[in-house]
Amino acid sequence: MSILFAEKDQTFTLHTKNTTYQMKVDQYGFLLHLYYGRRTGGCMDYLLSYLDRGFSGNPYDAGLDRTYSMDVLPQELPCQGTGDYRSPSVIIKNPDGSYGCDFRYKSYQILDGKYSLPGLPAVYAAEGEAQTLKICMEDRITKVRITLLYGVLPEQDIITRSAVIENEGDGKICLKKAQAACLDWLHGEFDLLSFYGRHAMERNVQRTSVSHGAQVIGSRRGASSHQYNPMMILAEKETTEDAGSCYAMSFVYSGNFKGEVEKDQFNQTRALLGLSDELFSYPLAPGERFCIPEVILTYSSRGLSRLSQNLHRCIRTHICRGKYKDSVRPVLLNSWEASYFDITGESVYQLARQSAELGIDMLVMDDGWFGRRDDDNSGLGDWYVNENKLGESLGSLIQRINGLGVKFGIWIEPESINEDSELYREHPDWVLAVPGRSPIRARNQLVLDFSRPDVVDYIFERICGILDQGNIEYVKWDMNRSLSDCYSRDKEDQGRVQHDYMLGLYDFLERLIQRYPNILLEGCSGGGGRFDAGMLYYSPQIWCSDNTDALDRVHIQYGTSFGYPISAVGSHVSAVPNHQTGRLTPLRTRGIAAMAGTFGYELDPGKLLEVEREQIREQLSTYRRHAKLIQAGLYYRLTDPSTHVAGAWEFLSDDASEALVNVVMQEIHGNMPVTYIRLKGLRSGCMYQEMHSGKTYASDALMEEGLPLPDQSGEYRAYQMYFTVTDVME
Ligand code: GLA
């Protein structure tokens, strides 16, 4: 049993293999948080202290007891209105116009299996793999009910949190804030790791001290965004990759979010993650309910590598779904950087022909094939094949490409619309726009109102009309702007539009994957602008960044690896000089950088030298040899590329019998000091042989002292070493 209720102490204890989470229903019916960390037992309410604290109010039912205050106690569901002046999880506006809610414990249920959330992405598990705890709380005055949901996956060391709010009263209420998870620590010095960025430079790592005053990350862009990722880590000060306590919170949602961390007046720390309360005001009529999207929690007492590995495994095996979840993905060549909008059926066919010669599995026809789409100013919304431009039907092009033994994939951007399109001329009212105001343009496009089912249905039909035209085995789903002007014509309450938009998007995606279970879906939003666990529920991989520069990718992929599995990271080899940075890097280095993801190419092979084509064939055979290990192996960050001369990472098989080590040198100087790379996770006391050199090394020496990299001159060199355990003991 991973979920226990102790009647005597009124505690709920959630156990995973290595962690324990405990909470308690106290004498007033509040649900207090007691513990989250390394696996332990017993009742931990002894951790709580009750002291008379000035300016920290006391609930009325505590009588004259001035030592009881929600302002001080650690909580599962801090609400505005209970005397807790820290940031709350939930704020409700009541029918009488007052703000506040006071949820007290009512009942609980322990169920086998993991709960699911209607219309929302969530961690899933087979019945024997998980349990669910439902704790029902009620505001006795307003009759608003909240059911807290805890999913426990013991083998994964994962606990998920979500909640359903139901209006059982007789007036309309309005949710003003709804966050899924709150972690309260009674003491401790923490760092916050967050992942900030911009278009083409996503998920840089920032590690800052948690201090007095809130640190807030989030998105108001209608997408999880390039700017902040909806994943954060709280690590004790001394925590490193290999040692120390740390906690991850990952939001399974792709829209606006807010993550808050604050040290309070008594040096206690609170971390919250969930929906953003800005641009959010969600009405609930009597009888209506609202599901808060879930947060994945994990804890590691053994440093950040283990923490990331927990998230990787959970997302790879319990978020990602479908045919490609566990199988090695096809190696694809994408037409974007090869030809941009300048495509014809014949040019795409030629890319496919060259792909076939190289041994690439799939050709993806990116933007430019539909409507009047010769640049990014027109055509979005017109999901009709431009046969004039292609010079043939889509069906015939696909057949010709399949005839080469190459699979076919296609790019779409269903949520967007250009004003210069037939669809906009017909339905100008289908876009998000405030009546009487000119909307904000971005990439010269507007956003379709996906909070409206009729709009979603129409676009769905049109996209199916395309996908039914031939043997399409892959779809790249793009979204190339942030939302703005979030006004929907068919709604009374505009504060619901952005969340309803997400529900519309998820509905579309769910219908799409149900109807086309064999299609591999790759998410994209100008690269990694919607790289989150929510999208990964529908698409097992996401184009990681529009930046294909190998050096920048080492940094972007390093940051991404804290929260997301390698199997989710779309990564391609592109041409040099790189189109985003102008940098020249060796083809070998580009290959090794791209082998930290779902491998592919984004260039015109016709422009390569024969020797480069030969190198690509070798790259493909190396990738294929290691693809399973790369996709599902344990991932270790061996260096931090922002402070180390090299970016280095390792893939280790589950039984530690094989390790693939990758290194990209970022600098070159005269008379260079030797660079050493330490391996991780090998079997202690064993010998490992490196395949290329044939040399054998003691595993503990490789882990303690590392391996000196051979001297090489030239910029941005890369190394790849493959080790297998030998039966010789040290
Ligand atoms: C976005 C994507 C690119 C490409 C273009 C096409 O920027 O991230 O990979 O598909 O759109 O317009």
Boltz pocket constraint, residues with backbone or C-beta under 6 A from the ligand:
constraints:
  - pocket:
      binder: B
      contacts: [[A, 336], [A, 366], [A, 367], [A, 376], [A, 411], [A, 478], [A, 480], [A, 524], [A, 525], [A, 526], [A, 527], [A, 543], [A, 545], [A, 546]]
      max_distance: 6.0
